Amino acid sequence: MQTMRWVMVIAVGLVCGCQQKPPPPAPEPATTPQMAAAVRQNILQQDPMAKVGEVKEVYAERNLAAVGDVDVKEFAVGQVIVFVSGNLSPIASGQIIQIANDAGLLVVKYSVTKRAPVKGDLAAKMSERPQLPPGAHVEPSPDAK
């Protein structure tokens, strides 16, 4: 009986200890200019009122990113920005903390969800209007005459 118990302990130890760990998820790819153009187009197809810029510089030690290629007049301090990689996957989000009008840049304090933004990633401010699925039709209310 004692021998059987030891055999069971060893068998359980071998089964539990020898299992392979699942591989870590693949890292998000860095965004190429071609990927950025496709992602920008995809975002604007889904939300034509969205504002999409490009990460121009990252200051990782302070979790800050400089976002350009946008009309900075359409943004305000405190607005939320979502950073996306070249495969349209959200990688981080942040809040505008400063607008450098003279340089045409937004300074965004970000929090990482998958990885930190890198130069070339896109940053988007989605419109605040509700999104309807493609082809959806909304009837005007009877009061709206």
URHU-V498909 format. One record per pair of residues at least 4 apart in sequence whose ideal C-beta (glycine too) atoms are under 6 Angstrom apart, sorted by the first residue. I is the first residue (numbers start at 1). J is the second residue. If there is no record, write none. Layout:
((I | J) (I | J))
This chain:
((13 | 17) (14 | 18) (28 | 85) (28 | 89) (28 | 91) (28 | 114) (28 | 115) (29 | 86) (30 | 118) (31 | 35) (31 | 36) (31 | 85) (31 | 86) (31 | 120) (31 | 121) (35 | 86) (36 | 122) (39 | 88) (39 | 122) (40 | 52) (42 | 88) (43 | 50) (43 | 52) (43 | 124) (44 | 48) (47 | 126) (47 | 127) (49 | 127) (50 | 124) (50 | 126) (50 | 127) (51 | 70) (51 | 74) (51 | 125) (52 | 122) (52 | 124) (53 | 67) (53 | 68) (53 | 69) (53 | 70) (53 | 123) (54 | 69) (55 | 65) (55 | 67) (55 | 117) (55 | 119) (55 | 121) (55 | 123) (56 | 66) (56 | 68) (57 | 66) (58 | 65) (58 | 117) (59 | 64) (60 | 116) (63 | 109) (63 | 110) (64 | 109) (65 | 108) (65 | 110) (65 | 117) (66 | 105) (67 | 106) (67 | 108) (67 | 123) (68 | 104) (68 | 105) (72 | 99) (72 | 101) (72 | 104) (75 | 79) (75 | 96) (75 | 106) (77 | 96) (79 | 96) (79 | 125) (80 | 95) (81 | 94) (81 | 108) (81 | 123) (81 | 125) (82 | 90) (82 | 93) (82 | 124) (83 | 91) (83 | 92) (83 | 117) (83 | 121) (83 | 123) (84 | 88) (84 | 90) (84 | 122) (85 | 89) (85 | 91) (85 | 121) (91 | 114) (91 | 115) (92 | 110) (92 | 112) (92 | 113) (92 | 117) (94 | 108) (94 | 109) (94 | 110) (95 | 109) (96 | 106) (96 | 108) (97 | 107) (97 | 109) (98 | 107) (99 | 106) (100 | 105) (112 | 116) (117 | 121) (132 | 136) (140 | 144))
